């Protein structure tokens, strides 16, 4: 995977993160706590995935830079 691929994946994950955050904001007081907890768990998982993709992009960019003469 190239650094560009990893960055594209991170951007996709950030879009999912934003959509999920919007879901959380739209919960009404009548919605149950379990649904809110599920959304918060998904937000945490997506945040970790974004962080991993950014780290992967950084590592790939460094490898690409080091491979150049």
N, C-alpha and C positions, 0 to 999 in steps of 0.2 A: 504494500500500500504506500502510495506517495504521500508527501506532506499535504499536497493539494487535496487528495482523497480524504485524508484525515480531517482537514479543515472543513471540507464539504459535509462530512458526516457530523462534525461538531455543530455546524450551522443547522442541519436538519434536526439534531437533538435540541438545540436551543429553541427552534420553532415549536417543537413538541412541548418543551418546558414552558414556554409562554402560553400555549393553548391550555395546558394543564393548570397553570396558575390562574388563568381566567376562569376555568371551571370552579376552582376553589373560591374565587371571589363571588361567583354567582350562586353559591349555595345559600339557600334561604334558612332562616332560623328553624323552619320545620324539617329540614333535612337532618338525618341522623348523624351522630358523631362518627359512626363506623365509616360512612361515606367520606367524611372529611379526613379521617385517618388514612383511608385508602388513597385519597388524592395526595395527601402529604407524603405518604410512602413513595408514591410514584414520582413526586417532585424530587425527593431525595435520591431515588435511583437514577433519574434523568440527570441530575446535577453531577453525580459521580461519573456517569457515562460521558458527559461533556468534558469533565476534567480529564478523564482518561484519553479521550480523542485529542484534546489539546496537547497533552503530554506526548502522545504518539506523533502528532504533527511536528512538535518541537524536535523530537528525537530523529524523525525522518529528515527534517530540514537540516539538522546538524550532520547527519550521515551523508546527505546529498552534497552539502558544502565540503565536507572532508574528502569526498570521493573526487572532487574536481581537482585538476592539476594545478 
